[in-house]
């Protein structure tokens, strides 16, 4: 769905470009990179183009707090779990 533009270590903030689809508050993301490995996060709050938002779409840049180190160029994927009801 996007890529990491920057990670600000002192602020522990991720800056991401949404390249396809959309993101909503409380969505789960996987951030994957060759050196980074796999980082999973639930995005409970974020800024869209420097303003508080609950959704973002293709072309938007978002920023959110992330305690784990990620790197510019890492790929960002929307992660959804599909639960099947037991019969």
N, C-alpha and C positions, 0 to 999 in steps of 0.2 A: 504494500500500500504506500510505501514511502521510503525515505532514506534519512539518515542522520546527517545534519548539516554541521553541528558542532556539539561539544559537551563542555560545559563550564565547570571545572573541578571544584573551585572555591565555593561556588553557589550550589553545586550539585544539581545542575539544570541541564536537561536535554533539549536541543533545538532540532526539530524534525520538519521536513517538507512532506506534505501529503501529495503523492503522485497519482493515486487512483482511489476510487471509493470514497468512503466517509468514515469519520470517527465520532463516537458519542461518548459522553461522560460514562465512566465505569466499564468501558470496553477493555478487554485484555489484549496486550500487544506482546509480540515476540520480537526482540531485537537480536539479529544474528550477524556476526562478523568473524572473519578468519582469526583474528587475534582475540576478539571479545568473547567468542563462544556464543552461548545463548542466554539472553536475559529476558525474563518474563515479568511483566508489570501490569497491574490494573490501574488505568489512568482515571483517578477519581476527580481530579481537577486539573485544568490546563488553561493556558493563554492562547488565543488564536489571533495572530497578527497583533500581538501585544495587548490584547484586551481579554478579560475573563469570558469564557465561553463554555457551552455544554455540547457543542458539535463543531466539526470542521470537515471541509470537503476538499476535493482535488484543487491544488494550487495554493491552499492555505499553509502557513507555517505555524507550528504549535511549539510551545515551550512548557515543560513540566518538571517537577522535582524528581530526581532519580539518584539514589544513593550508589548505584553500581556504575562503574566506569564503562562507557561506550565510546565508540570512535567515529569520526566523520567518515561517511561512506558505508557504514553498517546498514543493512537492509532492515526495514520495519514491516512486520506482518500483523494483520488483524487475526486474532486467535479466538475462535468460537467453539465451544463444546456443545455437541448435540446430544441431548439425553433422550433415551428411548424409555417409554413407560413399560414396566413389567406387566404382563397379562396374566 
